[in-house]
Amino acid sequence: MHYFYVLQRINGELYFGSTNDLRGRIFDHNAGRSFTTRGDKWKLIYYEAYADERDTRRREQQMKYHGQAKRWLKDRIKNSLRQR
């Protein structure tokens, strides 16, 4: 199984990624093993599971480079995006 995921930083910043090991990847982000998310703690707020890795990569690219897709996802999970 392959996963597209969204992490949220304490300041509300979002990070989009993909992996075939969701738990391990989140651990890596929070342990400082990922250059782009180093230094802060991140919380998983959303994920989608795909059977084909190509679908997962397409979804990640869609979210990173198409503002409309990002806005729709934010609307879909708006309660999860509120800072606590």
Secondary structure, DSSP 4 states (H G I P E B T S, - for coil): -EEEEEEEETTS-EEEEEES-HHHHHHHHHTT-SGGGTTS-EEEEEEEEESSHHHHHHHHHHHHH-HHHHHHHHHHTHHHHS--
